[in-house]
């Protein structure tokens, strides 16, 4: 079941974020916290694959994948983000859609990119299962999960004062365990350190502890895709 109240509030929040998102996204993808995403993606998903970019925002990451030779479809919960993406990017299909109920057939895509998006879903497990449904057996999910020191995690703080929030507190290690328990095999990970943190920590848990974001490459186990409830 989709938590409609949560997702309506999440859509409203991301509509608000869209105001200055376009100014920030290019720098973020090319120089900032997301600069490692596309090279990491290329390491696990072959060129010309069909790819679903979930939480595509203004489409900057979608366009970068498109320029690398991927067949990309972008979706976002925010109608304003999708409107911006359609205005700025050519040759890419963009749709407003909820990660919890994607408007695609089973096993439609070779791969999925979902960066800092599962944190905004009421049930991360439901999101993971829906991604599994639309990915082909053996297909790949590249996920980026905010680390404990990431600034955007302050969106979840008001819950401590009894307020309703639409940003969950799932840690990267929790996401990894959740994915492994529900039909995914971890094939790689890479942490994006918080500015000022050391980059040569050997222990993955230490890396995640000082990370802004951890990237995961997960392969869907072979077998039939699950039915949507």
N, CA and C atoms as a LAMMPS dump frame, in Angstrom:
ITEM: TIMESTEP
0
ITEM: NUMBER OF ATOMS
687
ITEM: BOX BOUNDS ff ff ff
-5.0000000000000000e+02 5.0000000000000000e+02
-5.0000000000000000e+02 5.0000000000000000e+02
-5.0000000000000000e+02 5.0000000000000000e+02
ITEM: ATOMS id mol type element x y z
1 1 1 N 0.833 -1.202 0
2 1 2 C 0 0 0
3 1 3 C 0.871 1.257 0
4 2 1 N 0.468 2.254 -0.806
5 2 2 C 1.188 3.512 -0.842
6 2 3 C 0.663 4.431 0.257
7 3 1 N 1.581 5.049 0.994
8 3 2 C 1.205 6.042 1.992
9 3 3 C 0.954 7.354 1.252
10 4 1 N -0.312 7.6 0.887
11 4 2 C -0.643 8.738 0.032
12 4 3 C -0.289 10.071 0.691
13 5 1 N -0.526 10.162 2.005
14 5 2 C -0.237 11.413 2.7
15 5 3 C 1.248 11.731 2.638
16 6 1 N 2.085 10.722 2.928
17 6 2 C 3.544 10.888 2.862
18 6 3 C 3.953 11.328 1.456
19 7 1 N 3.476 10.622 0.451
20 7 2 C 3.938 10.877 -0.905
21 7 3 C 3.423 12.204 -1.451
22 8 1 N 2.243 12.619 -1.021
23 8 2 C 1.751 13.943 -1.409
24 8 3 C 2.633 15.038 -0.815
25 9 1 N 3.045 14.841 0.438
26 9 2 C 3.918 15.829 1.073
27 9 3 C 5.312 15.822 0.441
28 10 1 N 5.781 14.643 0.083
29 10 2 C 7.085 14.546 -0.568
30 10 3 C 7.05 15.257 -1.927
31 11 1 N 5.968 15.062 -2.666
32 11 2 C 5.83 15.75 -3.958
33 11 3 C 5.825 17.258 -3.759
34 12 1 N 5.099 17.721 -2.758
35 12 2 C 5.032 19.157 -2.472
36 12 3 C 6.418 19.71 -2.123
37 13 1 N 7.16 18.957 -1.307
38 13 2 C 8.495 19.41 -0.904
39 13 3 C 9.43 19.498 -2.1
40 14 1 N 9.395 18.48 -2.974
41 14 2 C 10.291 18.501 -4.123
42 14 3 C 9.85 19.512 -5.174
43 15 1 N 8.581 19.826 -5.242
44 15 2 C 8.142 20.946 -6.082
45 15 3 C 8.782 22.239 -5.58
46 16 1 N 8.869 22.382 -4.266
47 16 2 C 9.498 23.57 -3.684
48 16 3 C 10.999 23.587 -3.965
49 17 1 N 11.644 22.421 -3.847
50 17 2 C 13.082 22.33 -4.108
51 17 3 C 13.42 22.683 -5.56
52 18 1 N 12.453 22.484 -6.475
53 18 2 C 12.733 22.678 -7.901
54 18 3 C 13.133 24.111 -8.225
55 19 1 N 12.78 25.048 -7.36
56 19 2 C 13.067 26.449 -7.63
57 19 3 C 14.533 26.742 -7.899
58 20 1 N 15.429 26.17 -7.083
59 20 2 C 16.862 26.417 -7.301
60 20 3 C 17.629 25.151 -7.663
61 21 1 N 16.904 24.049 -7.892
62 21 2 C 17.577 22.774 -8.187
63 21 3 C 18.371 22.853 -9.487
64 22 1 N 17.784 23.489 -10.497
65 22 2 C 18.464 23.577 -11.782
66 22 3 C 19.791 24.293 -11.693
67 23 1 N 19.89 25.276 -10.798
68 23 2 C 21.136 26.018 -10.63
69 23 3 C 22.212 25.148 -9.995
70 24 1 N 21.797 24.184 -9.189
71 24 2 C 22.752 23.366 -8.432
72 24 3 C 23.106 22.053 -9.107
73 25 1 N 22.201 21.522 -9.927
74 25 2 C 22.348 20.131 -10.351
75 25 3 C 23.57 19.892 -11.232
76 26 1 N 23.84 20.782 -12.178
77 26 2 C 24.982 20.549 -13.07
78 26 3 C 26.282 20.483 -12.282
79 27 1 N 26.471 21.419 -11.355
80 27 2 C 27.691 21.402 -10.537
81 27 3 C 27.745 20.154 -9.666
82 28 1 N 26.598 19.756 -9.108
83 28 2 C 26.536 18.583 -8.234
84 28 3 C 26.942 17.316 -8.991
85 29 1 N 26.451 17.17 -10.239
86 29 2 C 26.729 15.972 -11.033
87 29 3 C 28.141 15.987 -11.622
88 30 1 N 28.671 17.161 -11.919
89 30 2 C 29.968 17.218 -12.609
90 30 3 C 31.145 17.5 -11.688
91 31 1 N 30.89 18.161 -10.556
92 31 2 C 31.993 18.52 -9.672
93 31 3 C 31.764 18.124 -8.215
94 32 1 N 30.508 17.929 -7.838
95 32 2 C 30.181 17.761 -6.432
96 32 3 C 29.895 16.34 -5.997
97 33 1 N 28.864 16.18 -5.17
98 33 2 C 28.595 14.906 -4.504
99 33 3 C 28.207 13.781 -5.454
100 34 1 N 27.782 14.111 -6.682
101 34 2 C 27.352 13.066 -7.618
102 34 3 C 28.344 12.824 -8.769
103 35 1 N 29.529 13.391 -8.676
104 35 2 C 30.47 13.275 -9.792
105 35 3 C 30.96 11.842 -10.009
106 36 1 N 30.879 10.984 -8.987
107 36 2 C 31.325 9.596 -9.126
108 36 3 C 30.23 8.674 -9.655
109 37 1 N 28.993 9.183 -9.73
110 37 2 C 27.866 8.301 -10.026
111 37 3 C 27.941 7.708 -11.43
112 38 1 N 28.127 8.535 -12.444
113 38 2 C 28.099 8.042 -13.824
114 38 3 C 29.256 7.069 -14.094
115 39 1 N 30.513 7.38 -13.72
116 39 2 C 31.584 6.386 -13.901
117 39 3 C 31.296 5.077 -13.171
118 40 1 N 30.731 5.164 -11.963
119 40 2 C 30.381 3.96 -11.208
120 40 3 C 29.311 3.178 -11.96
121 41 1 N 28.311 3.877 -12.47
122 41 2 C 27.232 3.249 -13.235
123 41 3 C 27.799 2.514 -14.45
124 42 1 N 28.704 3.162 -15.172
125 42 2 C 29.289 2.558 -16.378
126 42 3 C 30.076 1.291 -16.078
127 43 1 N 30.569 1.178 -14.859
128 43 2 C 31.349 -0.007 -14.484
129 43 3 C 30.496 -1.26 -14.376
130 44 1 N 29.173 -1.085 -14.23
131 44 2 C 28.309 -2.238 -13.976
132 44 3 C 27.183 -2.409 -14.996
133 45 1 N 26.885 -1.372 -15.768
134 45 2 C 25.781 -1.447 -16.726
135 45 3 C 26.326 -1.189 -18.129
136 46 1 N 26.204 -2.156 -19.047
137 46 2 C 26.762 -2 -20.391
138 46 3 C 26.106 -0.86 -21.164
139 47 1 N 26.888 -0.257 -22.024
140 47 2 C 26.387 0.79 -22.921
141 47 3 C 25.219 0.266 -23.746
142 48 1 N 24.311 1.143 -24.11
143 48 2 C 23.115 0.861 -24.909
144 48 3 C 22.026 0.14 -24.117
145 49 1 N 22.247 -0.09 -22.837
146 49 2 C 21.213 -0.715 -22.005
147 49 3 C 20.03 0.239 -21.838
148 50 1 N 18.861 -0.34 -21.621
149 50 2 C 17.687 0.463 -21.283
150 50 3 C 17.738 0.771 -19.794
151 51 1 N 17.626 2.061 -19.449
152 51 2 C 17.852 2.497 -18.076
153 51 3 C 16.7 3.375 -17.602
154 52 1 N 16.26 3.137 -16.378
155 52 2 C 15.267 3.975 -15.728
156 52 3 C 15.971 4.799 -14.659
157 53 1 N 15.898 6.126 -14.795
158 53 2 C 16.475 7.039 -13.813
159 53 3 C 15.351 7.506 -12.895
160 54 1 N 15.319 6.964 -11.679
161 54 2 C 14.25 7.26 -10.722
162 54 3 C 14.677 8.412 -9.819
163 55 1 N 13.807 9.4 -9.692
164 55 2 C 14.171 10.609 -8.961
165 55 3 C 15.102 11.452 -9.801
166 56 1 N 14.755 11.61 -11.076
167 56 2 C 15.657 12.231 -12.055
168 56 3 C 15.799 13.735 -11.881
169 57 1 N 14.913 14.354 -11.098
170 57 2 C 15.004 15.795 -10.922
171 57 3 C 14.882 16.531 -12.236
172 58 1 N 15.799 17.457 -12.484
173 58 2 C 15.75 18.239 -13.725
174 58 3 C 16.38 17.51 -14.907
175 59 1 N 16.782 16.261 -14.698
176 59 2 C 17.26 15.432 -15.806
177 59 3 C 18.738 15.511 -16.111
178 60 1 N 19.525 16.154 -15.25
179 60 2 C 20.956 16.282 -15.51
180 60 3 C 21.629 14.908 -15.598
181 61 1 N 21.371 14.029 -14.62
182 61 2 C 21.965 12.69 -14.647
183 61 3 C 21.456 11.866 -15.807
184 62 1 N 20.172 12.011 -16.123
185 62 2 C 19.589 11.295 -17.266
186 62 3 C 20.294 11.683 -18.554
187 63 1 N 20.533 12.973 -18.714
188 63 2 C 21.193 13.45 -19.93
189 63 3 C 22.629 12.939 -20.018
190 64 1 N 23.32 12.879 -18.883
191 64 2 C 24.689 12.367 -18.884
192 64 3 C 24.709 10.9 -19.294
193 65 1 N 23.757 10.109 -18.816
194 65 2 C 23.668 8.707 -19.237
195 65 3 C 23.325 8.607 -20.721
196 66 1 N 22.384 9.438 -21.167
197 66 2 C 21.988 9.467 -22.584
198 66 3 C 23.206 9.754 -23.462
199 67 1 N 24.032 10.702 -23.042
200 67 2 C 25.224 11.069 -23.824
201 67 3 C 26.285 9.979 -23.805
202 68 1 N 26.19 9.059 -22.849
203 68 2 C 27.121 7.928 -22.789
204 68 3 C 26.61 6.728 -23.586
205 69 1 N 25.446 6.867 -24.221
206 69 2 C 24.953 5.803 -25.093
207 69 3 C 23.87 4.931 -24.507
208 70 1 N 23.272 5.337 -23.372
209 70 2 C 22.204 4.554 -22.761
210 70 3 C 20.835 5.025 -23.272
211 71 1 N 19.884 4.109 -23.298
212 71 2 C 18.494 4.416 -23.65
213 71 3 C 17.771 4.741 -22.346
214 72 1 N 17.552 6.031 -22.072
215 72 2 C 17.153 6.485 -20.743
216 72 3 C 15.704 6.957 -20.701
217 73 1 N 15.02 6.564 -19.633
218 73 2 C 13.721 7.119 -19.262
219 73 3 C 13.863 7.698 -17.862
220 74 1 N 13.406 8.934 -17.669
221 74 2 C 13.509 9.571 -16.369
222 74 3 C 12.15 9.748 -15.721
223 75 1 N 12.066 9.476 -14.42
224 75 2 C 10.818 9.687 -13.683
225 75 3 C 11.117 10.448 -12.398
226 76 1 N 10.143 11.235 -11.963
227 76 2 C 10.274 11.957 -10.71
228 76 3 C 8.881 12.177 -10.134
229 77 1 N 8.802 12.233 -8.812
230 77 2 C 7.531 12.464 -8.134
231 77 3 C 7.03 13.887 -8.351
232 78 1 N 7.969 14.817 -8.55
233 78 2 C 7.63 16.228 -8.675
234 78 3 C 7.251 16.6 -10.107
235 79 1 N 6.065 17.137 -10.291
236 79 2 C 5.636 17.573 -11.628
237 79 3 C 6.487 18.742 -12.108
238 80 1 N 6.919 19.592 -11.183
239 80 2 C 7.734 20.75 -11.576
240 80 3 C 9.121 20.319 -12.025
241 81 1 N 9.677 19.302 -11.376
242 81 2 C 10.972 18.767 -11.81
243 81 3 C 10.857 18.183 -13.216
244 82 1 N 9.788 17.436 -13.461
245 82 2 C 9.605 16.829 -14.778
246 82 3 C 9.405 17.892 -15.85
247 83 1 N 8.651 18.923 -15.525
248 83 2 C 8.463 20.026 -16.468
249 83 3 C 9.797 20.67 -16.82
250 84 1 N 10.649 20.861 -15.819
251 84 2 C 11.97 21.429 -16.04
252 84 3 C 12.825 20.512 -16.918
253 85 1 N 12.772 19.196 -16.625
254 85 2 C 13.561 18.236 -17.401
255 85 3 C 13.144 18.235 -18.866
256 86 1 N 11.847 18.265 -19.122
257 86 2 C 11.349 18.261 -20.501
258 86 3 C 11.778 19.51 -21.256
259 87 1 N 11.86 20.62 -20.561
260 87 2 C 12.249 21.873 -21.199
261 87 3 C 13.741 21.906 -21.529
262 88 1 N 14.548 21.221 -20.708
263 88 2 C 16.002 21.346 -20.829
264 88 3 C 16.679 20.208 -21.593
265 89 1 N 16.046 19.056 -21.671
266 89 2 C 16.715 17.888 -22.24
267 89 3 C 15.958 17.397 -23.471
268 90 1 N 16.692 16.954 -24.479
269 90 2 C 16.092 16.422 -25.695
270 90 3 C 16.465 14.961 -25.875
271 91 1 N 15.573 14.207 -26.5
272 91 2 C 15.849 12.811 -26.81
273 91 3 C 15.665 11.856 -25.656
274 92 1 N 15.051 12.334 -24.561
275 92 2 C 14.841 11.507 -23.38
276 92 3 C 13.373 11.599 -22.981
277 93 1 N 12.782 10.465 -22.635
278 93 2 C 11.403 10.46 -22.16
279 93 3 C 11.383 10.73 -20.66
280 94 1 N 10.575 11.719 -20.253
281 94 2 C 10.422 12.043 -18.834
282 94 3 C 8.951 11.929 -18.458
283 95 1 N 8.71 11.278 -17.298
284 95 2 C 7.351 11.067 -16.82
285 95 3 C 7.272 11.379 -15.332
286 96 1 N 6.157 11.971 -14.915
287 96 2 C 5.91 12.084 -13.489
288 96 3 C 5.427 10.722 -13
289 97 1 N 6.078 10.188 -11.969
290 97 2 C 5.717 8.855 -11.468
291 97 3 C 6.211 8.691 -10.049
292 98 1 N 5.525 7.832 -9.317
293 98 2 C 5.848 7.524 -7.93
294 98 3 C 6.646 6.228 -7.888
295 99 1 N 7.789 6.258 -7.235
296 99 2 C 8.617 5.059 -7.11
297 99 3 C 7.846 3.883 -6.535
298 100 1 N 6.868 4.158 -5.701
299 100 2 C 6.114 3.084 -5.07
300 100 3 C 5.118 2.417 -6.009
301 101 1 N 4.877 3.019 -7.192
302 101 2 C 3.934 2.437 -8.167
303 101 3 C 4.343 2.892 -9.557
304 102 1 N 5.407 2.298 -10.068
305 102 2 C 5.959 2.723 -11.358
306 102 3 C 5.061 2.282 -12.515
307 103 1 N 4.854 3.154 -13.513
308 103 2 C 3.944 2.851 -14.619
309 103 3 C 4.624 2.083 -15.755
310 104 1 N 5.287 0.989 -15.41
311 104 2 C 6.02 0.213 -16.407
312 104 3 C 5.717 -1.273 -16.235
313 105 1 N 5.954 -2.021 -17.323
314 105 2 C 5.74 -3.46 -17.296
315 105 3 C 6.825 -4.151 -16.478
316 106 1 N 6.572 -5.38 -16.134
317 106 2 C 7.577 -6.183 -15.448
318 106 3 C 8.78 -6.411 -16.361
319 107 1 N 9.947 -6.396 -15.746
320 107 2 C 11.2 -6.707 -16.449
321 107 3 C 11.385 -5.857 -17.703
322 108 1 N 11.102 -4.559 -17.595
323 108 2 C 11.172 -3.685 -18.765
324 108 3 C 12.559 -3.079 -18.978
325 109 1 N 13.365 -2.969 -17.907
326 109 2 C 14.635 -2.244 -18.002
327 109 3 C 15.824 -3.142 -17.655
328 110 1 N 16.96 -2.832 -18.319
329 110 2 C 18.207 -3.53 -18.009
330 110 3 C 18.799 -3.036 -16.694
331 111 1 N 18.587 -1.765 -16.408
332 111 2 C 19.173 -1.189 -15.21
333 111 3 C 18.377 -0.008 -14.694
334 112 1 N 18.64 0.334 -13.44
335 112 2 C 17.983 1.459 -12.785
336 112 3 C 19.035 2.283 -12.064
337 113 1 N 18.884 3.602 -12.134
338 113 2 C 19.68 4.514 -11.312
339 113 3 C 18.723 5.211 -10.357
340 114 1 N 19.021 5.118 -9.057
341 114 2 C 18.146 5.732 -8.051
342 114 3 C 19.044 6.382 -6.993
343 115 1 N 19.225 7.693 -7.137
344 115 2 C 20.184 8.428 -6.313
345 115 3 C 19.452 9.341 -5.334
346 116 1 N 19.705 9.128 -4.045
347 116 2 C 19.089 9.939 -2.978
348 116 3 C 17.585 10.035 -3.149
349 117 1 N 16.952 8.922 -3.443
350 117 2 C 15.512 8.9 -3.699
351 117 3 C 14.783 7.983 -2.719
352 118 1 N 15.369 6.857 -2.397
353 118 2 C 14.713 5.908 -1.495
354 118 3 C 14.528 6.491 -0.096
355 119 1 N 15.319 7.527 0.239
356 119 2 C 15.143 8.194 1.524
357 119 3 C 13.801 8.927 1.611
358 120 1 N 13.188 9.179 0.443
359 120 2 C 11.967 9.98 0.394
360 120 3 C 10.73 9.127 0.15
361 121 1 N 10.876 7.816 0.262
362 121 2 C 9.762 6.894 0.089
363 121 3 C 9.297 6.434 1.466
364 122 1 N 7.995 6.385 1.677
365 122 2 C 7.475 5.988 2.989
366 122 3 C 7.96 4.596 3.387
367 123 1 N 8.021 3.67 2.411
368 123 2 C 8.51 2.317 2.672
369 123 3 C 9.649 2 1.702
370 124 1 N 10.915 2.105 2.134
371 124 2 C 12.025 1.753 1.255
372 124 3 C 11.908 0.331 0.702
373 125 1 N 11.382 -0.596 1.507
374 125 2 C 11.208 -1.96 1.013
375 125 3 C 10.251 -1.992 -0.169
376 126 1 N 9.143 -1.259 -0.078
377 126 2 C 8.212 -1.206 -1.198
378 126 3 C 8.892 -0.631 -2.435
379 127 1 N 9.743 0.379 -2.23
380 127 2 C 10.477 0.947 -3.353
381 127 3 C 11.424 -0.054 -3.988
382 128 1 N 12.157 -0.799 -3.156
383 128 2 C 13.082 -1.811 -3.657
384 128 3 C 12.335 -2.901 -4.425
385 129 1 N 11.192 -3.32 -3.892
386 129 2 C 10.409 -4.36 -4.561
387 129 3 C 9.864 -3.866 -5.903
388 130 1 N 9.489 -2.607 -5.969
389 130 2 C 8.965 -2.065 -7.218
390 130 3 C 10.075 -1.944 -8.265
391 131 1 N 11.261 -1.559 -7.817
392 131 2 C 12.404 -1.54 -8.725
393 131 3 C 12.686 -2.95 -9.23
394 132 1 N 12.632 -3.923 -8.336
395 132 2 C 12.881 -5.318 -8.723
396 132 3 C 11.87 -5.774 -9.768
397 133 1 N 10.638 -5.301 -9.633
398 133 2 C 9.585 -5.695 -10.571
399 133 3 C 9.885 -5.233 -11.995
400 134 1 N 10.409 -4.011 -12.149
401 134 2 C 10.586 -3.452 -13.496
402 134 3 C 11.954 -3.756 -14.107
403 135 1 N 12.854 -4.371 -13.325
404 135 2 C 14.194 -4.712 -13.825
405 135 3 C 14.221 -6.166 -14.287
406 136 1 N 14.901 -6.399 -15.385
407 136 2 C 15.03 -7.751 -15.925
408 136 3 C 15.834 -8.634 -14.962
409 137 1 N 15.58 -9.941 -14.952
410 137 2 C 16.425 -10.843 -14.163
411 137 3 C 17.892 -10.663 -14.545
412 138 1 N 18.73 -10.501 -13.568
413 138 2 C 20.145 -10.252 -13.832
414 138 3 C 20.461 -8.787 -14.068
415 139 1 N 19.428 -7.932 -14.076
416 139 2 C 19.638 -6.498 -14.272
417 139 3 C 20.236 -5.842 -13.039
418 140 1 N 20.617 -4.579 -13.185
419 140 2 C 21.399 -3.899 -12.153
420 140 3 C 20.686 -2.653 -11.641
421 141 1 N 20.73 -2.47 -10.337
422 141 2 C 20.312 -1.227 -9.704
423 141 3 C 21.546 -0.523 -9.162
424 142 1 N 21.733 0.734 -9.561
425 142 2 C 22.765 1.577 -8.974
426 142 3 C 22.051 2.552 -8.052
427 143 1 N 22.3 2.408 -6.753
428 143 2 C 21.605 3.216 -5.756
429 143 3 C 22.593 4.084 -4.991
430 144 1 N 22.188 5.312 -4.715
431 144 2 C 22.963 6.211 -3.87
432 144 3 C 22.164 6.521 -2.619
433 145 1 N 22.718 6.18 -1.44
434 145 2 C 22.026 6.368 -0.168
435 145 3 C 22.8 7.374 0.68
436 146 1 N 22.099 8.398 1.154
437 146 2 C 22.735 9.43 1.958
438 146 3 C 23.399 8.843 3.192
439 147 1 N 24.603 9.329 3.506
440 147 2 C 25.314 8.897 4.692
441 147 3 C 24.85 9.647 5.928
442 148 1 N 25.321 9.229 7.097
443 148 2 C 24.863 9.826 8.352
444 148 3 C 25.242 11.286 8.526
445 149 1 N 26.272 11.756 7.808
446 149 2 C 26.702 13.15 7.964
447 149 3 C 26.229 14.035 6.811
448 150 1 N 25.372 13.517 5.943
449 150 2 C 24.877 14.299 4.809
450 150 3 C 23.913 15.386 5.275
451 151 1 N 24.127 16.578 4.798
452 151 2 C 23.275 17.694 5.169
453 151 3 C 21.787 17.456 4.953
454 152 1 N 21.381 16.859 3.817
455 152 2 C 19.945 16.645 3.592
456 152 3 C 19.254 15.812 4.654
457 153 1 N 20.017 15.07 5.458
458 153 2 C 19.37 14.262 6.501
459 153 3 C 18.726 15.136 7.583
460 154 1 N 19.061 16.426 7.607
461 154 2 C 18.402 17.306 8.571
462 154 3 C 16.902 17.39 8.32
463 155 1 N 16.454 16.976 7.116
464 155 2 C 15.023 16.969 6.83
465 155 3 C 14.26 16.002 7.728
466 156 1 N 14.962 15.011 8.296
467 156 2 C 14.281 14.045 9.159
468 156 3 C 14.301 14.456 10.63
469 157 1 N 15.057 15.496 10.975
470 157 2 C 15.195 15.884 12.385
471 157 3 C 13.869 16.21 13.077
472 158 1 N 12.944 16.944 12.451
473 158 2 C 11.726 17.353 13.166
474 158 3 C 10.929 16.197 13.778
475 159 1 N 11.196 14.947 13.345
476 159 2 C 10.467 13.815 13.924
477 159 3 C 10.753 13.706 15.413
478 160 1 N 11.938 14.165 15.858
479 160 2 C 12.313 14.094 17.267
480 160 3 C 11.483 15.048 18.119
481 161 1 N 10.885 16.033 17.472
482 161 2 C 10.035 16.988 18.184
483 161 3 C 8.562 16.726 17.905
484 162 1 N 8.285 15.512 17.413
485 162 2 C 6.901 15.09 17.239
486 162 3 C 6.245 15.53 15.952
487 163 1 N 7.011 16.094 15.027
488 163 2 C 6.44 16.537 13.763
489 163 3 C 6.467 15.396 12.745
490 164 1 N 5.537 15.437 11.809
491 164 2 C 5.521 14.465 10.726
492 164 3 C 6.546 14.895 9.678
493 165 1 N 7.36 13.96 9.245
494 165 2 C 8.372 14.255 8.241
495 165 3 C 8.238 13.271 7.075
496 166 1 N 8.852 13.609 5.946
497 166 2 C 8.789 12.744 4.765
498 166 3 C 10.19 12.351 4.302
499 167 1 N 11.121 12.3 5.245
500 167 2 C 12.482 11.843 4.939
501 167 3 C 12.858 10.809 5.987
502 168 1 N 13.119 9.555 5.55
503 168 2 C 13.437 8.51 6.524
504 168 3 C 14.92 8.523 6.894
505 169 1 N 15.27 7.758 7.887
506 169 2 C 16.631 7.787 8.426
507 169 3 C 17.435 6.532 8.086
508 170 1 N 17.073 5.861 7.037
509 170 2 C 17.763 4.628 6.636
510 170 3 C 19.243 4.889 6.374
511 171 1 N 20.104 4.152 7.041
512 171 2 C 21.54 4.25 6.831
513 171 3 C 21.968 3.383 5.643
514 172 1 N 23.113 3.688 5.022
515 172 2 C 23.576 2.879 3.893
516 172 3 C 23.689 1.389 4.214
517 173 1 N 24.198 1.051 5.408
518 173 2 C 24.339 -0.373 5.748
519 173 3 C 22.976 -1.037 5.892
520 174 1 N 21.968 -0.266 6.344
521 174 2 C 20.625 -0.822 6.459
522 174 3 C 20.035 -1.082 5.072
523 175 1 N 20.263 -0.149 4.151
524 175 2 C 19.796 -0.363 2.783
525 175 3 C 20.44 -1.613 2.189
526 176 1 N 21.734 -1.768 2.391
527 176 2 C 22.446 -2.923 1.844
528 176 3 C 21.839 -4.227 2.36
529 177 1 N 21.587 -4.29 3.658
530 177 2 C 20.998 -5.493 4.239
531 177 3 C 19.588 -5.729 3.7
532 178 1 N 18.804 -4.647 3.602
533 178 2 C 17.438 -4.748 3.096
534 178 3 C 17.427 -5.299 1.676
535 179 1 N 18.309 -4.774 0.833
536 179 2 C 18.375 -5.233 -0.556
537 179 3 C 18.79 -6.699 -0.636
538 180 1 N 19.782 -7.08 0.146
539 180 2 C 20.246 -8.471 0.135
540 180 3 C 19.163 -9.429 0.617
541 181 1 N 18.351 -8.976 1.545
542 181 2 C 17.284 -9.826 2.07
543 181 3 C 16.092 -9.939 1.125
544 182 1 N 16.091 -9.136 0.063
545 182 2 C 14.927 -9.104 -0.817
546 182 3 C 15.308 -9.169 -2.297
547 183 1 N 16.193 -10.103 -2.609
548 183 2 C 16.396 -10.471 -4.001
549 183 3 C 17.495 -9.766 -4.764
550 184 1 N 18.415 -9.102 -4.058
551 184 2 C 19.504 -8.403 -4.742
552 184 3 C 20.856 -8.903 -4.245
553 185 1 N 21.835 -8.915 -5.141
554 185 2 C 23.198 -9.313 -4.817
555 185 3 C 24.091 -8.087 -4.944
556 186 1 N 24.854 -7.78 -3.897
557 186 2 C 25.746 -6.624 -3.925
558 186 3 C 26.991 -6.973 -4.743
559 187 1 N 27.236 -6.175 -5.777
560 187 2 C 28.402 -6.416 -6.633
561 187 3 C 29.471 -5.349 -6.481
562 188 1 N 29.116 -4.244 -5.853
563 188 2 C 30.111 -3.192 -5.656
564 188 3 C 29.547 -2.071 -4.815
565 189 1 N 30.442 -1.308 -4.201
566 189 2 C 30.041 -0.134 -3.433
567 189 3 C 31.173 0.881 -3.486
568 190 1 N 30.818 2.134 -3.323
569 190 2 C 31.805 3.213 -3.315
570 190 3 C 31.235 4.373 -2.519
571 191 1 N 32.001 4.884 -1.574
572 191 2 C 31.519 5.974 -0.744
573 191 3 C 31.992 7.318 -1.272
574 192 1 N 31.116 8.289 -1.177
575 192 2 C 31.449 9.679 -1.502
576 192 3 C 31.67 10.371 -0.167
577 193 1 N 32.917 10.694 0.198
578 193 2 C 33.176 11.223 1.54
579 193 3 C 32.612 12.62 1.737
580 194 1 N 32.227 12.908 2.964
581 194 2 C 31.865 14.258 3.342
582 194 3 C 33.085 15.142 3.139
583 195 1 N 32.875 16.355 2.699
584 195 2 C 33.992 17.27 2.477
585 195 3 C 34.843 17.373 3.735
586 196 1 N 36.152 17.14 3.573
587 196 2 C 37.069 17.202 4.709
588 196 3 C 37.367 15.863 5.336
589 197 1 N 36.585 14.823 4.989
590 197 2 C 36.828 13.496 5.562
591 197 3 C 37.907 12.774 4.76
592 198 1 N 38.689 11.875 5.386
593 198 2 C 39.703 11.108 4.651
594 198 3 C 39.048 10.16 3.657
595 199 1 N 39.739 9.927 2.535
596 199 2 C 39.178 9.088 1.481
597 199 3 C 39.76 7.686 1.468
598 200 1 N 40.673 7.371 2.385
599 200 2 C 41.387 6.092 2.313
600 200 3 C 41.06 5.161 3.47
601 201 1 N 39.839 5.245 4.003
602 201 2 C 39.449 4.346 5.086
603 201 3 C 39.197 2.947 4.522
604 202 1 N 39.85 1.944 5.097
605 202 2 C 39.788 0.598 4.533
606 202 3 C 38.49 -0.128 4.869
607 203 1 N 37.961 0.108 6.041
608 203 2 C 36.761 -0.601 6.484
609 203 3 C 35.514 0.044 5.886
610 204 1 N 34.676 -0.718 5.152
611 204 2 C 33.477 -0.132 4.531
612 204 3 C 32.556 0.561 5.523
613 205 1 N 32.449 0.028 6.764
614 205 2 C 31.585 0.656 7.745
615 205 3 C 32.139 2.003 8.182
616 206 1 N 33.48 2.123 8.292
617 206 2 C 34.087 3.407 8.624
618 206 3 C 33.86 4.397 7.488
619 207 1 N 34.003 3.906 6.255
620 207 2 C 33.756 4.76 5.093
621 207 3 C 32.35 5.328 5.142
622 208 1 N 31.38 4.452 5.392
623 208 2 C 29.989 4.895 5.415
624 208 3 C 29.728 5.875 6.552
625 209 1 N 30.476 5.722 7.656
626 209 2 C 30.255 6.574 8.821
627 209 3 C 30.605 8.027 8.543
628 210 1 N 31.521 8.277 7.617
629 210 2 C 31.911 9.659 7.304
630 210 3 C 31.485 10.049 5.886
631 211 1 N 30.58 9.271 5.322
632 211 2 C 30.204 9.516 3.933
633 211 3 C 29.077 10.519 3.804
634 212 1 N 29.115 11.249 2.709
635 212 2 C 27.945 12.035 2.312
636 212 3 C 26.938 11.102 1.654
637 213 1 N 27.459 10.144 0.888
638 213 2 C 26.606 9.197 0.182
639 213 3 C 27.406 7.933 -0.1
640 214 1 N 26.731 6.795 -0.071
641 214 2 C 27.352 5.54 -0.493
642 214 3 C 26.632 5.019 -1.723
643 215 1 N 27.411 4.674 -2.745
644 215 2 C 26.873 4.106 -3.978
645 215 3 C 26.936 2.585 -3.906
646 216 1 N 25.869 1.938 -4.345
647 216 2 C 25.806 0.483 -4.38
648 216 3 C 25.471 0.02 -5.793
649 217 1 N 26.128 -1.042 -6.225
650 217 2 C 25.752 -1.754 -7.448
651 217 3 C 25.162 -3.086 -7.016
652 218 1 N 23.898 -3.311 -7.35
653 218 2 C 23.193 -4.524 -6.94
654 218 3 C 22.6 -5.2 -8.162
655 219 1 N 22.778 -6.512 -8.225
656 219 2 C 22.231 -7.278 -9.347
657 219 3 C 21.013 -8.063 -8.882
658 220 1 N 19.948 -7.974 -9.683
659 220 2 C 18.737 -8.722 -9.364
660 220 3 C 18.986 -10.208 -9.585
661 221 1 N 18.604 -11.008 -8.596
662 221 2 C 18.747 -12.454 -8.743
663 221 3 C 17.875 -12.943 -9.887
664 222 1 N 18.316 -13.956 -10.574
665 222 2 C 17.499 -14.548 -11.637
666 222 3 C 16.22 -15.104 -11.054
667 223 1 N 15.198 -15.082 -11.846
668 223 2 C 13.877 -15.57 -11.396
669 223 3 C 12.814 -14.623 -11.881
670 224 1 N 11.584 -14.995 -11.724
671 224 2 C 10.491 -14.177 -12.214
672 224 3 C 10.323 -12.928 -11.373
673 225 1 N 9.906 -11.83 -12.01
674 225 2 C 9.661 -10.586 -11.297
675 225 3 C 8.408 -10.728 -10.445
676 226 1 N 8.391 -10.084 -9.258
677 226 2 C 7.232 -10.206 -8.381
678 226 3 C 6.019 -9.461 -8.93
679 227 1 N 4.856 -9.952 -8.592
680 227 2 C 3.619 -9.28 -8.989
681 227 3 C 3.389 -8.064 -8.107
682 228 1 N 2.858 -6.998 -8.694
683 228 2 C 2.471 -5.846 -7.905
684 228 3 C 1.16 -6.147 -7.207
685 229 1 N 1.078 -5.744 -5.931
686 229 2 C -0.156 -5.971 -5.167
687 229 3 C -1.241 -5.019 -5.621
